[in-house]
């Protein structure tokens, strides 16, 4: 189930766009095992997506 969910996200978002959000969670070229998860990266992606849409709406006023 988790694998199918992750594949669906990567199909919608694209791997390269998605991995860019993971880079902000990296410290000294190391991902912290057990701390950084696919779900965390996806939540970060969703946050920035909603934030950009909100800013876009405000700037269009």
N, C-alpha and C positions, 0 to 999 in steps of 0.2 A: 504494500500500500504506500509506504513512504517513498519507495523508488518511483512508483507511477506518479505520485504527486510532484516529486522533484523533476521528473522528465517533462511533465506538463508545464511546469513553470519555466523550465529552460527552453521549451518550444515557443512559449509566448514571449518571453523576455529576451532571449538569446543568451548564450553562454558568456559572450564577451561583455555585454552590458551588465549582466548579473555579477560576474567576477570583479568588475570595477568597484562594486559596493563592498566586496570582501576585502579589498586592499586597504580600506580605511580601518579595518579591524586587525590588521597585521602590525606587529611590533618587531622591529629589527629583523625583517624578512622571515618571521616565524609566526605561524598561526598557532594559537594556544589550544592545544588538544583538550577537548572536553569543555571548553569555554566558547569557542566559536563554532556555531552550528549552521547548517543550511537554513534552518528556520529563522535564526537570528539575522542572517544576511537577507533573507526574503522580507522580514519585517522592516529592516532598514530600507530596502528598495521600496516597499509600499509607503513608508513614511515620506521619503523624498518625492515619490510620485504624487501623493496627496498634497504635499507642501508646494510643489511646482504648479499643480493645478489651481490651488488657492491663490498663489501669487499671480498667476496668469489672469484669473478672474478679477483680482484687485487692480491690476495694471490696465485692464481693458476699460475700467470705469472712466 
